[in-house]
Amino acid sequence: MKNSAISERKNQSISRGVGMTTQIYADRAENSEIWDVEGRRYIDFSSGIAVVNTGHRHPRVIEAVKAQLDRFTHTCHQVVPYESYVRLAERLNAMLPGKFEKKTIFVTTGAEAVENAIKIARNATGRQAVIAFGGGFHGRTFMGMALTGKVVPYKVGFGAMPGDVYHVPFPVQLHGVSVADSLAALDKLFKADVDPARVAAIIIEPVQGEGGFYDAPRELLTALRKLCDQHGMLLIADEVQTGFARTGKMFAMDHHEVAADITTMAKSLAGGFPLSAVTGRAEIMDAPSPGGLGGTYGGSPIGVAAAHAVLDVIEDEKLCDRANTLGARLKQRLQSIRDDVPEIVDIRGLGFMNAVEFNDVKKGLPSAEIANAIRLKALDKGLILLTCGVYGNVIRFLAPITIQDEVMNEALDILESSIREVCAA
């Protein structure tokens, strides 16, 4: 079987709206490696977009899923519930930042978690307006698109977005936007466009994902917490991409002395099986009436079983510490070539959620062309990379936190040679 033959079939059978970063078709995967249908091996620095922090097919995750398959696969928790759902909610309630009582619901995707967070916030506050940030990404549903601060490719051609959603700039010092600028934009928004007494929530990624892997400064999060408390608004932390040891702590908000009222989670929660969660203050989560939340597949027993195993692996294998070690190695390697590669304008990231940003030296402007050329060069050498950012000029690194040391070394060699070859040319 050939990748090219499957690609031709894909073009005839799948909507072109489903974009694909590569045209290699997976046959099998193990930890940090993927083999395609032609038998070629690749090192995976994408983790299915931050989904397999614990690696492809971690033995303990697979074992937990197989055990659940032998018991039952679906009852719909709203019809015939199961204890594992309750126990996973208890674990997340205890893990999330904030010294207050919490409750949790489980759904299926990150976008669905965000949708439910907004539903809950509006119900609990009796308000409609929501504030998000430029460059943020919150999903491809209509509310997700409305909240997302990037038009192409997420919003283009889909018509009017849901109303009462407002955006302010996210602080990125590299691009001339400070925390003071973001807070001034919020103040202006409250004066010109929306009464803060009408705002249900402010939603923010503690590290922007699709937006370019920019960390939200503690100063910003502290100010947002104060504003929310002052005006009766809720603070929602979108931890869909940042959660579960990726940033060197269980959640990115753990890096700050700030607790969100509601947190959304998905991706690595279940190690490759569909599951997402919304956790928040108990009184807020209890605002909707019975039947107002849920879904047929929400909290799948297969996903729940996988999630319990994922949490055990993160703790037992000390993956938060491992993330910090791996991220330090990656950033050190990139720093070591920076003097030789003036196109590199920034190297950043918490834990093992890292990025490198490129500019065109002659033009002094962000260069998506350089970032994409490096991605393609690395792919040709057997390393899967992802780009991101409003300008498309950022390469983000999302390898499994369980990656073997020898595979990590091999990947760093490929990355360095790819950067050097593209930028020299």
C-alpha positions as CSV (number, residue, x, y, z in Angstrom):
1,M,0.0,0.0,0.0
2,K,1.3,3.5,-0.9
3,N,0.7,6.8,0.8
4,S,0.1,8.4,-2.6
5,A,-2.6,5.9,-3.5
6,I,-4.4,6.5,-0.2
7,S,-4.1,10.2,-0.7
8,E,-5.8,10.0,-4.1
9,R,-8.6,8.1,-2.5
10,K,-8.8,10.7,0.3
11,N,-9.2,13.4,-2.3
12,Q,-12.2,11.6,-3.7
13,S,-13.9,10.7,-0.5
14,I,-13.1,13.2,2.3
15,S,-14.1,16.9,2.4
16,R,-11.1,19.2,1.6
17,G,-12.2,21.2,4.7
18,V,-10.4,18.5,6.8
19,G,-6.8,19.9,6.4
20,M,-3.9,17.5,6.7
21,T,-0.4,18.5,7.8
22,T,1.2,15.4,6.2
23,Q,0.4,12.9,3.6
24,I,1.8,9.9,5.4
25,Y,-0.7,7.4,6.5
26,A,-0.2,5.6,9.9
27,D,0.1,1.9,10.1
28,R,1.2,1.6,13.8
29,A,2.7,3.6,16.6
30,E,4.6,3.0,19.8
31,N,5.6,5.7,22.4
32,S,7.2,8.5,20.3
33,E,7.4,6.7,17.0
34,I,5.0,6.1,14.1
35,W,5.4,3.8,11.1
36,D,3.5,4.6,7.9
37,V,1.8,2.1,5.5
38,E,5.0,1.9,3.5
39,G,7.0,0.8,6.5
40,R,8.9,4.1,7.1
41,R,9.6,5.2,10.6
42,Y,8.9,8.7,11.9
43,I,9.7,10.4,15.2
44,D,6.5,12.1,16.4
45,F,6.9,15.6,17.7
46,S,3.2,16.3,17.4
47,S,1.6,13.7,19.7
48,G,-1.6,14.0,17.7
49,I,-1.6,17.7,18.7
50,A,-0.8,17.2,22.4
51,V,-3.0,14.2,22.9
52,V,-0.5,11.4,23.7
53,N,1.6,13.1,26.5
54,T,2.0,9.5,27.8
55,G,3.1,8.2,24.4
56,H,1.3,6.2,21.8
57,R,-0.2,3.0,23.3
58,H,1.3,3.3,26.7
59,P,1.0,-0.3,28.1
60,R,-0.9,0.8,31.2
61,V,-3.4,2.8,29.2
62,I,-3.9,-0.1,26.7
63,E,-4.3,-2.5,29.6
64,A,-7.0,-0.3,31.3
65,V,-8.9,0.0,28.0
66,K,-8.8,-3.7,27.3
67,A,-10.1,-4.4,30.8
68,Q,-13.0,-2.0,30.3
69,L,-13.8,-3.5,26.9
70,D,-14.3,-6.8,28.7
71,R,-16.9,-5.3,31.1
72,F,-19.0,-2.8,29.0
73,T,-18.4,-0.2,26.3
74,H,-21.4,2.1,26.6
75,T,-24.4,2.6,28.8
76,C,-24.8,6.4,28.6
77,H,-23.9,7.8,32.0
78,Q,-27.2,9.7,32.1
79,V,-29.1,6.4,31.8
80,V,-27.0,3.8,33.6
81,P,-24.1,5.5,35.4
82,Y,-20.8,4.0,36.5
83,E,-18.5,4.4,39.4
84,S,-15.4,5.1,37.3
85,Y,-17.0,8.4,36.0
86,V,-17.6,9.5,39.6
87,R,-14.1,8.5,40.7
88,L,-12.4,10.4,37.8
89,A,-14.5,13.5,38.7
90,E,-13.2,13.2,42.3
91,R,-9.6,13.0,41.1
92,L,-9.9,16.1,38.9
93,N,-11.8,18.0,41.6
94,A,-8.8,17.4,43.9
95,M,-6.2,18.2,41.3
96,L,-7.4,21.5,39.9
97,P,-6.0,24.7,41.4
98,G,-8.3,26.5,43.9
99,K,-9.1,26.0,47.5
100,F,-12.9,25.6,47.0
101,E,-15.4,22.8,46.4
102,K,-15.5,21.7,42.8
103,K,-17.6,19.6,40.5
104,T,-17.0,18.1,37.1
105,I,-18.8,17.0,33.9
106,F,-17.3,14.8,31.2
107,V,-18.0,15.3,27.5
108,T,-16.1,14.2,24.4
109,T,-14.0,16.9,22.7
110,G,-12.2,20.1,23.6
111,A,-14.7,22.2,21.6
112,E,-17.6,20.5,23.5
113,A,-15.9,21.3,26.8
114,V,-15.6,25.0,25.8
115,E,-19.2,25.1,24.7
116,N,-20.3,23.7,28.0
117,A,-18.1,26.1,30.0
118,I,-19.8,29.0,28.3
119,K,-23.3,27.5,28.8
120,I,-22.5,27.0,32.5
121,A,-21.0,30.5,32.9
122,R,-24.1,32.1,31.3
123,N,-26.5,30.1,33.3
124,A,-24.7,30.7,36.6
125,T,-24.3,34.5,36.1
126,G,-27.5,35.3,34.2
127,R,-25.3,37.2,31.8
128,Q,-24.5,36.8,28.0
129,A,-21.3,38.5,27.0
130,V,-17.9,36.6,26.8
131,I,-14.4,38.1,26.3
132,A,-11.6,36.1,24.6
133,F,-8.2,37.0,23.3
134,G,-6.7,37.6,19.9
135,G,-4.7,34.6,18.8
136,G,-6.6,32.2,21.0
137,F,-8.1,28.9,19.8
138,H,-11.2,27.3,21.4
139,G,-12.6,24.9,18.8
140,R,-14.4,24.7,15.5
141,T,-18.0,24.7,16.6
142,F,-19.8,28.0,16.2
143,M,-19.2,29.2,19.7
144,G,-15.6,27.9,19.5
145,M,-15.1,29.8,16.3
146,A,-16.6,32.9,17.8
147,L,-14.2,32.7,20.7
148,T,-11.2,31.9,18.5
149,G,-9.0,34.9,17.7
150,K,-7.8,33.8,14.3
151,V,-9.8,34.1,11.1
152,V,-8.0,31.9,8.6
153,P,-8.6,29.0,8.4
154,Y,-11.0,28.7,11.3
155,K,-13.7,31.3,10.5
156,V,-13.4,32.1,6.9
157,G,-16.5,31.4,4.8
158,F,-18.7,30.3,7.7
159,G,-20.8,33.5,8.0
160,A,-21.9,35.4,11.1
161,M,-20.5,34.2,14.4
162,P,-22.6,34.1,17.6
163,G,-23.0,37.5,19.1
164,D,-21.9,39.0,22.4
165,V,-18.3,37.7,22.0
166,Y,-15.5,40.3,22.3
167,H,-11.8,40.1,21.8
168,V,-8.8,42.0,23.3
169,P,-5.1,41.6,22.3
170,F,-3.1,38.9,24.0
171,P,0.2,40.3,25.4
172,V,3.1,39.2,23.2
173,Q,6.2,41.4,24.0
174,L,7.9,40.2,20.8
175,H,5.1,41.7,18.7
176,G,4.9,44.9,20.7
177,V,1.9,44.1,22.9
178,S,2.4,44.4,26.6
179,V,0.2,43.4,29.6
180,A,-0.6,47.1,30.0
181,D,-1.8,47.2,26.4
182,S,-4.1,44.2,27.0
183,L,-5.5,45.6,30.2
184,A,-6.0,49.0,28.5
185,A,-7.9,47.3,25.7
186,L,-10.1,45.7,28.3
187,D,-10.8,49.0,30.0
188,K,-11.6,50.5,26.6
189,L,-13.9,47.6,25.8
190,F,-15.8,48.2,29.0
191,K,-16.2,51.9,28.2
192,A,-17.1,51.6,24.5
193,D,-18.6,48.3,23.7
194,V,-19.9,46.2,26.7
195,D,-20.9,46.9,30.3
196,P,-18.9,44.6,32.5
197,A,-22.1,43.9,34.4
198,R,-23.2,42.1,31.2
199,V,-20.1,39.9,30.9
200,A,-20.5,36.3,32.0
201,A,-16.9,35.3,31.6
202,I,-13.4,35.9,30.3
203,I,-11.8,32.8,28.7
204,I,-8.1,32.5,28.3
205,E,-5.5,29.8,27.4
206,P,-2.7,30.0,30.0
207,V,-0.4,29.2,27.1
208,Q,-1.8,30.0,23.7
209,G,-1.7,26.9,21.5
210,E,-2.6,27.6,17.9
211,G,-1.8,31.2,18.6
212,G,2.0,30.5,18.9
213,F,2.8,29.0,22.3
214,Y,2.9,32.4,24.1
215,D,2.7,32.1,27.9
216,A,0.1,34.3,29.6
217,P,2.1,36.5,32.0
218,R,1.3,36.1,35.7
219,E,0.7,39.8,35.8
220,L,-2.1,39.4,33.3
221,L,-3.8,36.4,35.0
222,T,-3.6,38.2,38.4
223,A,-5.2,41.3,36.9
224,L,-7.9,39.2,35.2
225,R,-8.7,37.5,38.4
226,K,-9.1,40.8,40.2
227,L,-11.3,42.2,37.4
228,C,-13.5,39.1,37.4
229,D,-13.9,39.4,41.2
230,Q,-14.6,43.1,41.0
231,H,-17.3,42.8,38.3
232,G,-18.9,39.4,39.1
233,M,-17.4,37.8,36.0
234,L,-16.1,34.2,35.8
235,L,-12.6,33.3,34.8
236,I,-12.4,30.3,32.4
237,A,-9.0,28.6,31.9
238,D,-8.8,26.7,28.6
239,E,-6.3,23.9,29.5
240,V,-7.3,21.7,26.6
241,Q,-3.7,21.8,25.1
242,T,-1.7,22.7,28.3
243,G,-3.0,20.2,30.7
244,F,-1.7,16.9,32.1
245,A,2.1,17.6,32.7
246,R,2.8,19.2,29.3
247,T,4.0,22.5,30.9
248,G,6.0,20.8,33.7
249,K,3.1,21.0,36.1
250,M,-0.2,19.1,36.0
251,F,-1.9,22.2,34.7
252,A,-0.5,25.4,33.3
253,M,-2.4,27.5,35.9
254,D,-0.4,25.8,38.6
255,H,2.5,28.0,37.5
256,H,0.5,31.0,38.8
257,E,-1.1,31.9,42.1
258,V,-4.4,32.3,40.3
259,A,-7.3,29.9,40.2
260,A,-9.9,29.9,37.5
261,D,-13.6,29.5,38.3
262,I,-14.0,27.0,35.4
263,T,-11.4,24.9,33.6
264,T,-11.7,23.0,30.3
265,M,-9.7,19.9,29.6
266,A,-9.4,17.3,26.8
267,K,-6.5,16.0,24.6
268,S,-4.1,14.2,26.9
269,L,-6.7,13.6,29.5
270,A,-7.4,10.1,28.1
271,G,-4.1,9.3,26.2
272,G,-5.7,9.1,22.7
273,F,-9.2,8.2,23.6
274,P,-12.0,10.7,23.2
275,L,-12.8,12.4,26.5
276,S,-13.0,16.0,27.8
277,A,-14.0,17.6,31.0
278,V,-15.2,20.8,32.6
279,T,-14.4,21.4,36.2
280,G,-15.4,24.4,38.3
281,R,-16.6,25.8,41.5
282,A,-19.4,23.5,42.8
283,E,-22.0,26.2,43.0
284,I,-21.3,27.4,39.4
285,M,-21.3,23.8,38.0
286,D,-24.6,23.2,39.8
287,A,-26.4,26.2,38.2
288,P,-27.8,24.4,35.2
289,S,-30.9,22.3,35.8
290,P,-30.8,18.5,35.5
291,G,-30.7,17.5,31.8
292,G,-29.1,20.8,30.8
293,L,-25.7,19.2,30.6
294,G,-24.4,16.0,29.2
295,G,-24.5,14.0,25.9
296,T,-24.9,10.5,24.7
297,Y,-21.2,9.7,24.5
298,G,-20.1,12.1,27.3
299,G,-17.8,10.4,29.7
300,S,-17.4,7.2,27.7
301,P,-16.4,4.4,30.0
302,I,-13.5,3.6,27.6
303,G,-12.2,7.1,27.8
304,V,-12.7,7.2,31.5
305,A,-10.7,4.0,32.0
306,A,-7.9,5.4,29.9
307,A,-7.9,8.7,31.8
308,H,-7.5,6.9,35.2
309,A,-4.4,5.1,33.7
310,V,-3.1,8.4,32.3
311,L,-3.3,10.1,35.7
312,D,-1.5,7.1,37.3
313,V,1.3,7.1,34.7
314,I,1.8,10.9,35.1
315,E,2.2,10.4,38.9
316,D,4.2,7.2,38.9
317,E,6.6,8.1,36.1
318,K,7.0,11.7,37.4
319,L,6.1,13.1,34.0
320,C,6.0,16.7,35.3
321,D,9.7,16.5,36.2
322,R,10.4,14.7,32.9
323,A,8.7,17.5,30.9
324,N,10.9,20.1,32.5
325,T,14.0,18.0,31.8
326,L,13.1,17.4,28.2
327,G,12.1,21.1,27.6
328,A,15.4,22.3,29.0
329,R,17.3,20.0,26.6
330,L,15.3,21.2,23.6
331,K,15.7,24.9,24.4
332,Q,19.4,24.4,25.2
333,R,19.9,22.8,21.8
334,L,18.1,25.6,20.0
335,Q,20.0,28.2,21.9
336,S,23.3,26.6,20.9
337,I,22.6,27.3,17.2
338,R,21.0,30.7,17.6
339,D,24.2,32.7,16.9
340,D,24.5,30.8,13.5
341,V,20.8,31.2,12.6
342,P,19.7,34.9,12.8
343,E,16.3,33.9,11.5
344,I,15.5,32.6,15.0
345,V,13.9,35.4,16.9
346,D,12.6,33.6,20.0
347,I,12.9,30.3,21.8
348,R,10.3,29.8,24.6
349,G,8.0,27.5,26.5
350,L,7.1,26.1,29.9
351,G,8.0,22.5,30.6
352,F,7.9,20.5,27.3
353,M,5.5,22.9,25.6
354,N,8.1,24.7,23.5
355,A,8.4,26.8,20.4
356,V,10.8,28.5,18.1
357,E,9.8,31.5,16.1
358,F,11.3,32.6,12.8
359,N,11.6,35.9,10.9
360,D,12.8,36.8,7.4
361,V,16.1,38.6,8.2
362,K,16.0,40.8,5.1
363,K,12.4,41.9,5.6
364,G,12.4,41.9,9.4
365,L,9.0,40.2,9.3
366,P,7.5,36.9,10.5
367,S,8.2,34.2,8.0
368,A,5.7,31.3,7.6
369,E,7.8,30.2,4.6
370,I,10.9,29.5,6.7
371,A,8.9,27.7,9.4
372,N,7.1,25.5,6.8
373,A,10.3,24.8,4.9
374,I,11.9,23.5,8.1
375,R,8.8,21.4,8.9
376,L,9.0,19.8,5.4
377,K,12.7,19.3,5.6
378,A,12.4,17.6,9.0
379,L,9.5,15.4,7.7
380,D,11.7,14.3,4.8
381,K,14.3,13.3,7.4
382,G,11.8,11.4,9.5
383,L,10.6,14.0,12.1
384,I,7.0,15.2,12.4
385,L,6.7,18.8,13.4
386,L,3.8,21.3,13.6
387,T,3.7,25.0,12.9
388,C,1.4,27.5,14.5
389,G,1.0,31.2,15.3
390,V,-1.1,34.0,13.9
391,Y,1.6,34.5,11.3
392,G,2.3,30.8,10.8
393,N,6.0,31.4,11.6
394,V,6.3,29.3,14.8
395,I,7.3,25.7,15.1
396,R,5.8,24.1,18.2
397,F,7.1,21.0,19.9
398,L,4.7,18.5,21.4
399,A,6.6,15.2,21.6
400,P,5.4,12.6,24.1
401,I,6.8,13.3,27.5
402,T,7.7,9.6,27.6
403,I,10.0,9.9,24.6
404,Q,13.1,7.7,25.0
405,D,16.4,9.6,25.5
406,E,18.0,8.0,22.4
407,V,15.0,9.0,20.2
408,M,15.0,12.5,21.7
409,N,18.7,12.8,20.8
410,E,18.0,11.6,17.2
411,A,15.1,14.1,16.9
412,L,17.3,17.0,18.1
413,D,19.9,16.1,15.5
414,I,17.3,16.1,12.7
415,L,15.8,19.4,14.0
416,E,19.2,21.1,14.1
417,S,20.2,19.9,10.6
418,S,16.8,20.9,9.1
419,I,17.0,24.4,10.6
420,R,20.6,24.9,9.4
421,E,20.0,23.6,5.9
422,V,16.8,25.7,5.3
423,C,18.2,28.9,6.8
424,A,21.6,28.6,5.0
425,A,19.7,28.3,1.7
